[in-house]
Amino acid sequence: MEYLVTMTTLVPEGTPEETAREIRRRETARARDLATQGYLLRLWRPPLQPGEWRTLGLFAAADEAQLEDVLASMPLRVWRSDVVVPLSAHPNDPPLSREADAMEFLTTFEVEFPESASEQEVADMKSSEADRTRDLAEQGNLLRLWTLPPAPGRWRALGLWQATSKNELHAILKSLPMDKWMTTETTTLTEHPNDPANSVV
């Protein structure tokens, strides 16, 4: 299974800079090991507020117990709290491709089908959405797609995208057939020095 983990680190006041630097060095080495072992797939930095130290990580593990073992093995865990979201396969998830110069974004989609929509209309909309996401994957904009744990009366998904700008991404998302039924939350991602993808681009 794959998991999205939001990792928030708070270094205790009074910690010597040399100690913090050593733990970060060990974290880098451990992240490299976990990537080699296939547990750590990607790391990103989301937008941060002053004083925040947060990372988004995409991990793979057999189950949540194994994931906890993986997270607990990371040196920064002594100062870190983790929020885990399990991800499920999405029928429109494309094969992985990535351009080195593009910006990356995470989008959380919540779709609420209107009561007035017939079963046929919903089925047609899902089919159109699948066709459009396939096109966007072929164009290199859609990198990954997962199903999130459901919310009452809503269908939820998480997407990883690349685009040249926020405006381009906005236009891409507006082109999705389900846009009229969808609420979208977008997070701009920036490069993380320990991201395993850096070693293959």
VEXVOTI-378906 format. One line per field, with one value per residue (C-alpha): residue number from 1; x, y, z. Coordinates in steps of 0.001 Angstrom, whole numbers, always signed. Example, Ala and Ser with C-alpha at 12.3 -4.5 7.8 and 13.67 -1.06 7.14 Angstrom:
# residues 2
resi (1, 2)
east (+12300, +13670)
north (-4500, -1060)
up (+7800, +7140)
This chain:
# residues 201
resi (1, 2, 3, 4, 5, 6, 7, 8, 9, 10, 11, 12, 13, 14, 15, 16, 17, 18, 19, 20, 21, 22, 23, 24, 25, 26, 27, 28, 29, 30, 31, 32, 33, 34, 35, 36, 37, 38, 39, 40, 41, 42, 43, 44, 45, 46, 47, 48, 49, 50, 51, 52, 53, 54, 55, 56, 57, 58, 59, 60, 61, 62, 63, 64, 65, 66, 67, 68, 69, 70, 71, 72, 73, 74, 75, 76, 77, 78, 79, 80, 81, 82, 83, 84, 85, 86, 87, 88, 89, 90, 91, 92, 93, 94, 95, 96, 97, 98, 99, 100, 101, 102, 103, 104, 105, 106, 107, 108, 109, 110, 111, 112, 113, 114, 115, 116, 117, 118, 119, 120, 121, 122, 123, 124, 125, 126, 127, 128, 129, 130, 131, 132, 133, 134, 135, 136, 137, 138, 139, 140, 141, 142, 143, 144, 145, 146, 147, 148, 149, 150, 151, 152, 153, 154, 155, 156, 157, 158, 159, 160, 161, 162, 163, 164, 165, 166, 167, 168, 169, 170, 171, 172, 173, 174, 175, 176, 177, 178, 179, 180, 181, 182, 183, 184, 185, 186, 187, 188, 189, 190, 191, 192, 193, 194, 195, 196, 197, 198, 199, 200, 201)
east (+0, +960, +601, +846, +2550, +2625, +5689, +5964, +9227, +9720, +13302, +13261, +14429, +18012, +19059, +22661, +22938, +25594, +23115, +20387, +22853, +23957, +20376, +19580, +22670, +21488, +17973, +19402, +21295, +18229, +15995, +18472, +18345, +14534, +14394, +16766, +14588, +11452, +9699, +10277, +8979, +8941, +9509, +8312, +8204, +4763, +4414, +5609, +4635, +7436, +8958, +7366, +9353, +7072, +7585, +5136, +6269, +4951, +5725, +5060, +4519, +2642, +378, +207, +2189, +5104, +4805, +5024, +8226, +9620, +8686, +9987, +13360, +13922, +16203, +14048, +11115, +12326, +11183, +8469, +4753, +3311, -168, -772, -3372, -3747, -4012, -5860, -5470, -7424, -8756, -7403, -3882, -1403, +2034, +4663, +6454, +8154, +9763, +12702, +11817, +8083, +6491, +4656, +1321, -859, -4615, -7313, -10605, -14001, -16837, -20449, -22853, -26064, -29264, -30736, -28081, -29265, -27169, -26518, -25362, -22960, -21660, -21154, -19372, -17010, -16248, -15524, -13327, -11351, -10819, -9669, -7278, -5820, -5189, -3583, -1364, -228, +532, +2676, +496, -1039, +1627, -329, -3889, -5097, -8425, -8645, -10678, -14315, -16243, -20022, -21752, -18524, -15974, -12402, -9152, -5567, -3666, -1, +415, +3114, +2695, +4748, +2764, -196, -2209, -1553, -2567, -5747, -6685, -5944, -8134, -10958, -10840, -11836, -15441, -16217, -15079, -18698, -19319, -15874, -14179, -10410, -7663, -4212, -821, +2236, +5215, +8879, +11965, +13137, +16885, +16196, +13647, +14496, +13380, +16398, +18656, +16835, +16174)
north (+0, +3623, +6336, +10120, +11253, +14860, +15152, +18181, +18679, +20920, +21194, +21798, +25209, +25202, +22332, +22966, +23616, +20906, +18337, +19400, +19266, +15735, +14452, +16007, +14289, +10943, +11649, +12153, +8865, +7012, +8512, +7236, +3743, +3732, +4809, +2001, -476, +770, +2283, +5974, +6942, +10764, +13745, +17320, +20588, +22240, +25994, +26813, +29416, +31132, +28693, +25639, +22624, +20294, +17593, +15580, +12027, +9275, +5914, +2274, -411, -3675, -2164, +626, -1371, -1729, +1937, +2887, +834, +2686, +6122, +5285, +4355, +7910, +9988, +13145, +11191, +12192, +15750, +14973, +14235, +12350, +12349, +9327, +9088, +5653, +5766, +3253, +2454, +4732, +3340, +6372, +6283, +6697, +5158, +7330, +10009, +13167, +16255, +17703, +21389, +21314, +22461, +19774, +20077, +17888, +18218, +16853, +16360, +15976, +15108, +15374, +13948, +16013, +14217, +15325, +13396, +10091, +6927, +7219, +10822, +9852, +6896, +9134, +11726, +9091, +7839, +11368, +11991, +8807, +9883, +13359, +12122, +9675, +12610, +14668, +11742, +11340, +15087, +14687, +16804, +14063, +11982, +9907, +9494, +7775, +7182, +8656, +7219, +8174, +10927, +10658, +11235, +12205, +10616, +11729, +11483, +12752, +13782, +14535, +16948, +18850, +22127, +25162, +27444, +27661, +29281, +26379, +23907, +25898, +25684, +21952, +21295, +23392, +21150, +18094, +17067, +16619, +20174, +21366, +18788, +19003, +20961, +21088, +21957, +22507, +22415, +23734, +21443, +22377, +20204, +18378, +17637, +14012, +13319, +9940, +11285, +13614, +10648, +9677, +13017)
up (+0, -429, +2204, +2216, +5418, +6639, +8859, +11158, +13026, +16050, +17286, +21055, +22200, +23358, +21084, +19991, +16259, +16031, +17439, +15004, +12115, +13069, +13270, +9877, +8461, +9856, +8501, +5023, +5220, +6529, +3815, +1223, +2780, +2868, -776, -1756, +161, -1650, +1387, +621, -2825, -2810, -488, -967, +927, +1034, +1612, +5136, +7705, +9672, +12141, +10490, +9354, +7395, +4805, +2705, +2067, -183, +1391, +500, +3132, +3519, +6185, +8754, +11315, +8901, +7973, +11656, +11950, +8926, +10277, +13754, +12235, +10953, +13225, +13114, +14557, +18044, +17254, +14726, +14613, +11623, +10104, +7860, +5081, +3441, -352, -2529, -6204, -8543, -11842, -13746, -12227, -15119, -15627, -13920, -15969, -14768, -16311, -14419, -14970, -14190, -10937, -8957, -7185, -4979, -5398, -3136, -4970, -3319, -5681, -4579, -7127, -7196, -6262, -9583, -11546, -12976, -12765, -16497, -16159, -13360, -15403, -18454, -16321, -14871, -18380, -19633, -16579, -17285, -20910, -19886, -17183, -19716, -22103, -19321, -18343, -21964, -22089, -18946, -16627, -14480, -12712, -10174, -8927, -5745, -4027, -520, +2365, +1665, +3401, +3904, +570, -1168, -3451, -2695, -4641, -4444, -7566, -8253, -11166, -12984, -14844, -15783, -13444, -11082, -13870, -16201, -13508, -12824, -16506, -16531, -13493, -14966, -18047, -15990, -16746, -13035, -12217, -11874, -9130, -7553, -4775, -5253, -2784, -4304, -2568, -4395, -3809, -3763, -3962, -850, -613, +391, -2367, -3948, -7352, -7355, -7979, -11203, -12889)
